[in-house]
Amino acid sequence: MPETMMMDRLQLGLYLPTWDDVRDRMKPWVELRTVAQLAEEAGWDTLWVPDHFVPRMPDGTIQRFWECWTTLGALAEATSRIALGPLLTPTAFRHPALLARMAATLDEISGRRLLLGLGAGAEREHGFALLRLPLEQRGSMFAEALQVLVPLLREGHVDFAGRYYTVRDYSLELPRRHRGPPIWIGGKGPRMINLAAQWGDAFNLNRALTAPDDAAEPLAQLNTSCGAVGRDPETISRTGYVAIALSSSGSQTALRGSAEEIASRLHAIHQAGICHLTCFLDTGDPSDPPDSLPLVTPQAIERFAPVVDALRRLER
C-alpha cells in the first residue's frame, strides 16, 4: 500500500470490533480473524484496532477491549495485503521508546503494512487514574512522546530530555523501512491539529462525518498549522471516520439510505478533501440501541459491498 493516500480514490478502512457491546458480548479471536480476512478478500484498504485500557462508559461501567497490539500482531499473520494499525494508540500507556520498537517490529512482521495511529488518550480512559498518570496533562505528555517516537521511527535515533520523558543517545538498531511506518495523528482541537502538522504523515479527524462541511473548519486549521511550521499542506493526508447504517437502526449520526445514496455521500466527503474513511458498520439488528457501537459481522461486510461498487462507479 502506498505511504501517501491517493486522492483519486477514497480509501476505506474497517474498525475491527474488539470491544464488548451493550449486552456484554465480545467476539472471540476466531471470529475477529474471520471478519478481518473477509474484509481483506472484499477489497477493504485498511483494518483498524481500537486501543483502550480501562474506558468508562457514560453510566460509569467499564467497557472491555481485547488488547490492541497483541491483536495487531496476530492480524499481521492472519492477513497478507490489507494495511493495519491502531486507532488510536494513547502514547501515555507505553513508553515512547518501547512503542517505537513495538511499531518497528510489527511493521516488519506485517510486511511493511503498519499505519501508526497515535493520540493523547480519551477523557473517559480510567487507565490514567489507574496508572497514576495526569489526565489533564495528557496533551503535553503526547507532545513530548512524539519527540521521542517520531525520530526513532524515521531516523532510528533520538536524544531528548523533557519533563515527562528523557531518552538520551538511544538508537533503535532494527531493520526498518525508509522513514518508518506512516504516522497518523488523531484529534479535533487546535493543539492536536498543530501536532499533526508538525509530526504526522496524516491527520485523522476524530469526529463522525456525515457531510462535506463537517470537516471544513479543522481542515482549514490544518492548512494554517502547516503554514506556521513551514510545511506544504499537500504533504499531509486528511482522514476521518463515518458510521454507516445498513438498516433502519444504527447510530443517529450514521449515513443511511440506498447503496447509491450512501456512496454519493461518501464521495462528497472525499471531494471535500478527506482521502480515507474508517467505517463503523451496523449489524442490521434492530434491537441494538441507537448509539451503540455494533459488533461487525460477516453479513454486514457482505451488505456493504454494493455501497463500494456504487462508490467506485462515481470515482471513474
N, C-alpha and C positions, 0 to 999 in steps of 0.2 A: 504493500500500500504506500503511495507517495507520502512524503513527510508534510507536504503542503496540500491542503484540500483543493480539489479542482472546483472552480466556480461555475462551470457549465453544467454540473450535475449535482443535485442535492445528495449529500451523504446521509445515510440513515443508520442510526445506532439503536440497539435493543438494550434496555435496562433489565438485567437478569434478576429475577425475583428471589433474593436470598433472605428475605425477612419473613416474619410471621404476619398473617393478616389479622383482621379484626376478630376473627373467630379462632385465633390462637393456633392456626395451622402454619406449617413450614414445609417447603419442598425438600425432600431428601436429595443428596448429591446425585443419585442416579437419574432423577427427574430433571435436575438443573442441567446435567450433562446432555440429556436428550434435547431440551429446549435450545441449548447453545449449538448443538450440532445441526438441528433443524434450521436455525437462523442462518448458519453458515451455508447450508445447502440451498436455502431460499435466496441467497444473494445479499444478505444484510452486509453493511460495510464494517460496522464496529459492534463490539459487545462490551457492556459496562457492568461492573460490580460495585454496589454501594459499600462504603467503608464507614460503618458506625460502631461505636464501642458500647456505650450504655445510654441510648437515646430515650428520653422521656416522651411519652405521648401527652396530648393535652389534658387527659384525665389523671395524669400522674403515674400511670403504669409504664413499665419499661418494655420497649419493643425489642424482640430478639432478632439478631442477624448472624448468619454464618460469617466467619472471619474472612475478610476480603482477600488478603494476599495469599493465604493458603488456597482459596478458591481459584484465584487467578493462575497459580502455578499448575493446578490440575487442569484448568481450561486450556492452558498452553499446550498440554499434551493431548487433550481431547479434541482439539481443532487444529487446522493447518493453514487456513487462509485469512480468516477474519481478524481484524485488528482488535485488541482488547486492552482494558485498563480499568483503574479505579475511578469512580465518580462519586464523590471526590475523596482523596485521602487527606485527613487532617494531619498536618505535619507535627502537631504538638504531641501526638501519641507515640511517635517513634523518632528517635534522634535523627536529624537530617543526614548525618554521615552514614548511619545504618540504613536509612531509607534509600540513599543513593546506591548503596551496594545491593539492596534488595531489587531496586529497579533495573540496574545493570544486569543482574543475574536473570531476572525474569525476561528481560529483553533478549538475552542470549537463548534461554530455553524456548521462547516462542518463535525464534527465527526473525528477530527484529520487528515484532508486531506490537510492541507496547506503546500505548499512548498514556502518558503520565498525568492524570488529572489530580490537581492539588487544590487545597482550600485551607482556610483558617480553622474550620470546625463550626458546627451548628450551635446555636444558642441552647438548643434542647439537649445537648450532649452532657449527660450527668457524669461522663467519664472525666471531665475536667475536675469536678469536685472529688471524685473517687481517687484520682491520681494526685490530688492537691496541686493542680495547675490553675493559674489565674485566668478564669474565663474572660474577664473583662480586658485582659491584655493579649488575647489570642491573636489579634491583628498584628501587634508588634512582634510577637513570637514568630508569626508566619513570615513577616518581612525579613527577620534575621535568618530563619530556616532557609529561605530562598538563596541567601548569600552564601550558604554552605552547600546546599544541594545542587544548585544550577551549575556553579563552576566545576564541581566534581563530575557531573554527568557530561558536561560539554568539553571541558579541558582535561579532566582526570586529576585535578589537583586543586587544593584550597588552602589558604592561610587566612584565618578570620578570627577576630576576637570581638565579642559583643556582650550584651547584657545577659542574654539567655543561653547563648551557645558560644563556645570557644573551641575552634579546631585549628591547631597550628601545624603548618607544614605537613599536610596529610595528602597522600596520593591514593587513588582508587586501585590502580595497578591491576585492572581487569581488561580483557578484550572487550571492546565496545564499538558501536557504530560511530561514524563521524558525527560529532555534535550531540551524541546521545539520543535517547528517545524524545519525541516531541513532548513539550511540557504545556499542558492545558491548565490555566489558572481560572478558577471559578469564583463568581461573586456577582454582586449587582450594585454595590455602592462605590463612591468615588475612590476610596482607598484601594479596594481590590482591583478596580479598573486601572489605577495608576501602576500597581504592582504587575498586572498583566502586561501593560505597555512596556515596562522595564525588563521583564524577565520571561514572558511567555511566548511560545510559538502560536498559541491560540488563547482566546478569551472565551470562557464558557459562561454565558449569561444564566445565572441561577434564578430563572423566573419562567413560569409556564407561559408559552407564547400561543396566542390564538389568532393574531392578526399582524400584518407587517408593522403597524405603528407601535406595537408593544416593545420593539427593540430600538426604536429611533433614538430616544434620549441617551441610553447607555452607549450605543454605538457612536453617537456624536461625541460623547465624553471620551470614548476610547481614542478617537481621532485626535482630540485635543491633547490627551495624555501622551500619545505617541509624538506629537509635535514638541511637547515640553521636554522629552528626553532625546530629541533628535532622531527619531525613528520614522521610517516610511510606514504609514498606516497600512499599506498594501502587503507588508511583510508579516502581518499577524492575522490568523484566521478568526472568524467570528462564528461561534457555535451556541446552541441553546437546546431546550428540551420542549416537548409537547406531549400532552395527553390526548389519546385518540380513543373514542368510544365507538365500538363496532356494533353497539346495540343501543337501545333507548336508555340503558343505565349507564353508570360511569360518572366520573368527576364532572362537576358543574362547569369547570373550565376546559373541558375536553372538546376537541373537534369532533363533530358528528355529522352524519348525512350519508349520501351515497358515496361509493368509491370515487366517482368523478368529482363530487363536491369536496371531499376531504383532500384529494390530490390537488385540486385547484387552490385550496387554502395553504397547503404545504408549499406549493410552487410560488405563491405570492410572498410568503415569508422568505423563501430563498431569494427571490428577486430583490427583496429589501436588504440583502447583504449577509444573511445567515447561510453558511455553507454546509453546516452539519446540524442535524436534529436528532437528539436521543429521544426515543419514543417509549411512552408508557402505554401498553395495550391493555384494554379491558378484557375480561374473560367471557363477556356476554351473559354473565349470571345476574339476573335481575334482583336477586336477594342481596347483592353486595351493596353496602352503604354508599351514598353518592360521592363521598370524597375519600374513599379508601384507596390504597394502592393495591391493585389487583395482582394476584399470582399468575403471571402469564402462562398460558397453556399452549401446547402444540396446535390446538384448534384455532387459537387467536392468531398465531403466526400464519396459518393457512388462510384465515379470513382476511388478513391484511394484504395478501398477495394482489388482489385486484386493485387496491389503492396504489401499490408500487407500479403496477402495469400502467395505470392511468397517469401517474406522475411522469413516468419515463416517456409516455407519448407527448406530454406537454413540453418536455425538455428537448424534443427533437428539432 
